């Protein structure tokens, strides 16, 4: 059972509210709420904004459940570690780094590229992926796909888990990552 489902069902049970009644209170179809709670569909922003007041939890707490569901705890732990000790950015010859780039993912990949004597252009060819979209993924403008992570892992000789941790560290605050870590490691969540 997912952390989201477990926590929502627990809170609703404590409040003596059924999924059907909750759907009426937040004005969504009960089938849609059921699908989201069971993690068969993603939570929309609109849904999150409606359910948080009913559950009486913070947005951060709710998001920490989602992060814990979507990521193995080892990836969350590595993301926390890299967030606490961020890598310094690397200057790539003939490559301008912009302030809008994802600092951790960009720095880690650029560091590995330099170590191997590659450029981003050469790397995109080695992983057989279009350079434009690939660069947008590296700098955090587009979501990096699992296929790209797998190919990067092979070419750069780094675990997929590490790459996913860098992406996660760029996406969320240290506080939110720590909350997600607590969710997936707390005794009440492990044993329930």
Secondary structure, DSSP 8 states (H G I E B T S, - for coil): --HHHHHHHHHHHHTT--HHHHHHHHTS-HHHHHHHHTTSS---HHHHHHHHHHHT--HHHHHHHHHHHHS-HHHHHHHHHHHHT-------TT----TTS-HHHHHHHHHHHHHHT--HHHHHHHTT--HHHHHHHHTTSS---HHHHHHHHHHHT--HHHHHHHHHHHHS-HHHHHHHHHHHH-HHHHH-
